[in-house]
């Protein structure tokens, strides 16, 4: 996973994409993968999903100068 993430980051940088946005996407994908892996542990799922929802909301509410 780390090598794939590293390669994806290099490709995004080569295309001139915002590295901050790329990091946010990688973190979000990783958290969603973790949520899927914890399976039927309802409390862990609830806490993880709550964190992701709050994190996404904070990103959407942040001024542009803080998300780049």
ZINORKA-V123030 format. One record per pair of residues at least 4 apart in sequence whose C-alpha atoms are under 6 Angstrom apart, sorted by the first residue. I is the first residue (numbers start at 1). J is the second residue. If there is no record, write none. Layout:
BEGIN
I/J
I/J
END
This chain:
BEGIN
12/17
13/17
20/68
35/45
45/49
51/55
58/62
END
